[in-house]
Amino acid sequence: MKIVIVVPVYNEEKRVVNTVNDILRADKSSQIILVDDGSRDNSYKILKKAFGNNKRVSILQHIINLGKGAAMKTGVKMAWKLKSDGVIFIDSDGQHNPKHLPEFKKVLKKNDLVFGYRKLNSEMPFIRKYGNIIAKKIIGILFNVKRREFLCGYLGFRKSVYKQIKWRSNRYGVETEIATKVGRNKLKFSEVEVDTIYIDKYKGVSLFDAMKILTQIPYWYFSK
Amino acid sequence: MSIVGVQLIIFVFSFFMLYNVYLYWRKGEIGLRGALIWVIIWGGLLIITFFPKFIEPLVKELFFVRLFDLATVAALIILAYVMFENHVRINKLQKQISKIVQRTAVKNVLKKVNETKKK
């Protein structure tokens, strides 16, 4: 089973090279697709310089910023072109530890999807922690899906279920939308506990993003 | 005929909008049909403002007390419609732009991969 690692990148010139090197070290065989989502900094140039000649790494660029969800979709499109049977997403800022990749791949062989989950402890930023708790309750009831966490971007799925979980969100909310579709389509999934390092509290999901995600839930509920 | 404040404001604003319509039409940014629709809207507003008696029967027929009430309701309906139209069109544009950007990103890399293979 061929699995490709997809890394959406946006304004991560300081950390992305280390993240990709860590992935290359943790997973010695998989191909890696880096999707620069119209970064305003030098992320794309730096990636080209560092991995332009690496045959395991493909570097794609959005000429304008479309959002994380769109970058993920581009990565998936490229993965299918590379004849992959599945993809695993990992964030580019180094908050997801690539050491879990072999476990993700192992779990994905037996399931349609694999999700990472972080412990809801005091290290987790306030918005994520309570956003997770609220999302867990609402999505659990509306979509009949029991998950330990809904906002973790460390996840993977097989090609065979892509049509059922294909997301519309271009920005934040992708992970939650995927969760709702998993519940709706009764797909088989498993969860893997992952270490998470909260590097930058000003990045990621803001309170405003969290509110937007919540308002989208009824839309996901009523749309097919 | 004495002109009241609200008539003066509507006159100035409608005249400004008609001039805008003319400019956009001359630049070719809106077609003749679009320009005519906007001329009818703003021109109609001007006529109603200065000759309110034209639509007084309609005001009575629809059980509005004042012409101003009818104008407010009509303006809200038009605004809501324009907002909805804009929302749908912006969504469509966003989708089209996303598709183009995503396709270009994949195409560029595949092109390079194929060129490398040929070499």
Interface residues (C-beta under 8 A of the other chain):
Chain A: V35 G38 S58 I59 L60 Q61 H62 I63 I64 L66 A70 K73 T74 K77 M78 K81 N170
Chain B: Q94 I97 S98 V101 Q102 T104 A105 V106 N108 V109 L110 V113
